[in-house]
Amino acid sequence: QVQVVESGGGLVQPGGSLRLSCTASRSIFRFASMGWYRQAPGKQRELVAVITVGGSTNYADSVKGRFTISRDNAKNTVYLQVTSLKPEDTAVYYCNARLNTQNDYWGQGTQVTVSS
């Protein structure tokens, strides 16, 4: 059974930082593009950042320069370093492991709340 598990969310003040982690099953991680998405209350889920098997990255315009995605293939883990957080970054952050359109796996989400 494929597992995708996020951790690292929490409550942080504006301007603060967090590191989100996502570990996926070894059987898929090395073949999967890994992405972070987020969904704020009343809004659609949106792509935050993605990293391919080869290490290429792509970011939403709203997080460029503030968020960094990376992957550690030895640990089957992808990270999202989030800095200079704003209240509008408040959302549930989801990890996605994608092999193809038919093999697409999601974690349960981790809450990030930015508030003073």
N, C-alpha and C positions, 0 to 999 in steps of 0.2 A: 504494500500500500504506500502510495506516494504521500509524503508529508512536507508541508511548508509551514514553518513556525517563525513568527516575528516576536521580537522583544525590544525593549529599550524606550518605549514611550513614557510619557509622564507629563507633569505640570512644570512649566518653565516660564520665567519672566521674559517679557519682550527684550530682544537683544541677546538672549541666551542661546545655548547650544545643547544638542543631544546627539547621540549616536544610536541609530536604529540598526538592529541586526536581523537577519533572516537566514535560517538554516533549512536547506531542502534535502530531500533524500539523495543519497549519493548516486543512485541509479539514474537520476535525471540531471543532476546539477551540472555535470561537466558538458552536457549537450544543450543546455537551456540558456536562452537569453533571460536575464533576470531583471525584473522591473519593480519599481515602487510606484504605487498609485495612492491617491488619497480621496476621501469623500467627506466633505463638510455637511453639516445638517442642512437639508433642503436643497442640496446641490448634487449634480451627477459626479460619479467617480471620474477622476482625471489622472492622466499620466503625469508623474513627477520626474522620473528619471529611469533610464534603462541602460543596461550594460550587456553587450553581446558576449558570446563565448570567447571571441578574440580580444575583448577588452575595449571595444569602441563604446562610447557613451553618447547619450543624448539627454537633454534636459528641457523641461518646460521653461518658457521664457521667464515666468514669475519666480523661478528659483535659481536661475543661472547666476553664478558667482557666490551663491550662499550655500548651496547643497552640493555634496560630492558623493557620487556612487562609486563603490569599488567592490571587488570580489576576491575571495581567497579560495581558490579551487581545492587546496589541501584540506580546508575545513568545511567545504560545501556551504559556504556562508557568503552572503552579500551584505554590504553595509551601506547605510545612508547617513553620512555626516551632515547634520543640519546646523547651520550657524545663523547669526543675525535674525533670529526668529521674530516673526511679526504675528499679531493677533489673527490675521487672515490665514496663517499657516495652520491654525487649529483645525483638526480633522482626524478621522481614523485613517491610519496609513496601512495599506495592504501590500504585501509582497506577492509577486507573480513569477512563476516559472513557466516559460513557454518553449515547448519543443516545436510545435506547429499549431495550426488553428484547431486541430482536433485533440491536442494534448497540451492542455493549458491548466495550470494548477494555481490555486490561491490559498493564502494563509487566512487566518481568522481576523487579522487586523490588530493594530495597537494604537491606542489613543494618544494623540499629542495635543496638549492644551497650552496655549500661550496666553498668559494673563498675568496682570500685576495684582 
